[in-house]
Amino acid sequence: MLLPILLPPLASLPQFTMYAIAIINLLIVLWGVAIWIFAVKHARNIPMRDALSTVAGSIVVGWLLIWGLAYTLSDIVN
Protein backbone atom coordinates (compact mmCIF):
# COMPACT_ATOMS: atom_id res chain seq x y z
CA MET A 1 0.00 0.00 0.00
CA LEU A 2 1.45 3.36 -1.05
CA LEU A 3 -0.37 5.68 1.37
CA PRO A 4 1.83 4.92 4.44
CA ILE A 5 4.96 5.56 2.36
CA LEU A 6 3.73 8.92 1.12
CA LEU A 7 2.19 10.05 4.40
CA PRO A 8 4.16 8.60 7.34
CA PRO A 9 2.01 10.25 10.04
CA LEU A 10 -0.97 8.24 8.78
CA ALA A 11 0.92 4.95 9.04
CA SER A 12 -0.04 4.53 12.69
CA LEU A 13 -3.77 4.73 11.93
CA PRO A 14 -5.83 1.55 11.61
CA GLN A 15 -6.02 0.11 8.11
CA PHE A 16 -9.78 0.77 7.87
CA THR A 17 -9.17 4.46 8.53
CA MET A 18 -6.51 4.60 5.85
CA TYR A 19 -8.85 2.97 3.34
CA ALA A 20 -11.60 5.41 4.28
CA ILE A 21 -9.21 8.34 3.75
CA ALA A 22 -8.15 6.94 0.36
CA ILE A 23 -11.77 6.46 -0.75
CA ILE A 24 -12.78 9.95 0.38
CA ASN A 25 -9.74 11.39 -1.41
CA LEU A 26 -10.68 9.55 -4.62
CA LEU A 27 -14.25 10.86 -4.45
CA ILE A 28 -13.02 14.43 -3.95
CA VAL A 29 -10.65 14.11 -6.92
CA LEU A 30 -13.45 12.72 -9.13
CA TRP A 31 -15.74 15.55 -8.03
CA GLY A 32 -13.03 18.08 -8.96
CA VAL A 33 -12.59 16.45 -12.38
CA ALA A 34 -16.34 16.61 -12.97
CA ILE A 35 -16.37 20.31 -12.09
CA TRP A 36 -13.38 20.86 -14.39
CA ILE A 37 -15.16 19.11 -17.27
CA PHE A 38 -18.28 21.24 -16.86
CA ALA A 39 -16.16 24.39 -16.55
CA VAL A 40 -14.36 23.66 -19.83
CA LYS A 41 -17.66 22.73 -21.52
CA HIS A 42 -19.40 25.96 -20.56
CA ALA A 43 -16.38 28.27 -20.88
CA ARG A 44 -15.64 27.20 -24.45
CA ASN A 45 -19.16 26.17 -25.55
CA ILE A 46 -17.99 22.74 -26.71
CA PRO A 47 -19.71 19.35 -26.49
CA MET A 48 -19.29 17.25 -23.37
CA ARG A 49 -17.16 14.66 -25.21
CA ASP A 50 -14.68 17.32 -26.31
CA ALA A 51 -14.50 18.77 -22.81
CA LEU A 52 -13.92 15.29 -21.38
CA SER A 53 -11.12 14.58 -23.84
CA THR A 54 -9.53 17.96 -23.06
CA VAL A 55 -9.54 17.33 -19.33
CA ALA A 56 -8.43 13.69 -19.68
CA GLY A 57 -5.60 14.73 -22.00
CA SER A 58 -4.48 17.40 -19.55
CA ILE A 59 -4.43 14.89 -16.70
CA VAL A 60 -2.44 12.35 -18.74
CA VAL A 61 0.10 14.94 -19.87
CA GLY A 62 0.43 16.23 -16.30
CA TRP A 63 1.07 12.72 -14.93
CA LEU A 64 3.63 12.03 -17.66
CA LEU A 65 5.46 15.26 -16.82
CA ILE A 66 5.46 14.46 -13.10
CA TRP A 67 6.74 10.90 -13.71
CA GLY A 68 9.42 12.19 -16.08
CA LEU A 69 10.52 14.79 -13.55
CA ALA A 70 10.61 12.19 -10.76
CA TYR A 71 12.64 9.82 -12.96
CA THR A 72 15.07 12.58 -13.90
CA LEU A 73 15.51 13.72 -10.30
CA SER A 74 16.04 10.17 -9.07
CA ASP A 75 18.70 9.75 -11.76
CA ILE A 76 20.44 12.93 -10.63
CA VAL A 77 20.35 11.97 -6.94
CA ASN A 78 21.65 8.46 -7.50
KOLTORLO-766554 format. One record per residue (C-alpha): residue in one letter; x, y, z. Coordinates in steps of 0.2 Angstrom, whole numbers, plus 5000, padded with zeros to 4 digits. Layout:
N
AXYZ
...
This chain:
78
M500050005000
L500750174995
L499850285007
P500950255022
I502550285012
L501950455006
L501150505022
P502150435037
P501050515050
L499550415044
A500550255045
S500050235063
L498150245060
P497150085058
Q497050015041
F495150045039
T495450225043
M496750235029
Y495650155017
A494250275021
I495450425019
A495950355002
I494150324996
I493650505002
N495150574993
L494750484977
L492950544978
I493550724980
V494750714965
L493350644954
W492150784960
G493550904955
V493750824938
A491850834935
I491851024940
W493351044928
I492450964914
F490951064916
A491951224917
V492851184901
K491251144892
H490351304897
A491851414896
R492251364878
N490451314872
I491051144866
P490150974868
M490450864883
R491450734874
D492750874868
A492850944886
L493050764893
S494450734881
T495250904885
V495250874903
A495850684902
G497250744890
S497850874902
I497850744916
V498850624906
V500150754901
G500250814919
W500550644925
L501850604912
L502750764916
I502750724935
W503450554931
G504750614920
L505350744932
A505350614946
Y506350494935
T507550634931
L507850694948
S508050514955
D509450494941
I510250654947
V510250604965
N510850424962
